[in-house]
């Protein structure tokens, strides 16, 4: 139902538990005076006690002070973070292993092939075949990056390569470090699907 209709319903049934689900954008939330913004709106979100806050696309701009201020105004015991590319949060150790649920495209394909023949419909049947391919960097590229890395370790080396007046030395060094850490291991496959991290408020 529309927001105004729901507000009327909630006020008419204040002694009951309406069990509602509310959708809102982060931009809309942070624009409210109750969540650090300037506009008088969304007061009911700050007033209610929610069962769960679900943050979709949790890798998109939620790691900011303003977002923390806004989310802290939402009273709830649990938060569910959804992301298909949670690499930053995983690298930072934001969640413990017990808080992470990972389900990849590879998992879906495995479930599709191993679904038990019990007569129950296989929900993965319609999924297309998935081919995972990898490629190996040219030896010429890796050799060149190795040369740059060796040069960057010499204190007498001065970089002159620039773009728009900015030195490219940091970029070159970063690529060189990456190349040095990369070791070809033959044919490998990997896939990243939707990861879910469930964190409980302390």
HELIX and SHEET records of a PDB file:
HELIX    1   1 UNK A    3  UNK A   12  1                                  10    
HELIX    2   2 UNK A   26  UNK A   30  1                                   5    
HELIX    3   3 UNK A   33  UNK A   35  5                                   3    
HELIX    4   4 UNK A   43  UNK A   47  1                                   5    
HELIX    5   5 UNK A   65  UNK A   72  1                                   8    
HELIX    6   6 UNK A   87  UNK A   92  1                                   6    
HELIX    7   7 UNK A   97  UNK A   99  5                                   3    
HELIX    8   8 UNK A  105  UNK A  114  1                                  10    
HELIX    9   9 UNK A  139  UNK A  152  1                                  14    
HELIX   10  10 UNK A  169  UNK A  181  1                                  13    
SHEET    1   A 2 UNK A  49  UNK A  50  0                                        
SHEET    2   A 2 UNK A  75  UNK A  76  1                                        
SHEET    1   B 4 UNK A  53  UNK A  55  0                                        
SHEET    2   B 4 UNK A  78  UNK A  83  1                                        
SHEET    3   B 4 UNK A 194  UNK A 200 -1                                        
SHEET    4   B 4 UNK A 100  UNK A 103 -1                                        
SHEET    1   C 2 UNK A 162  UNK A 163  0                                        
SHEET    2   C 2 UNK A 166  UNK A 167 -1                                        
END                                                                             
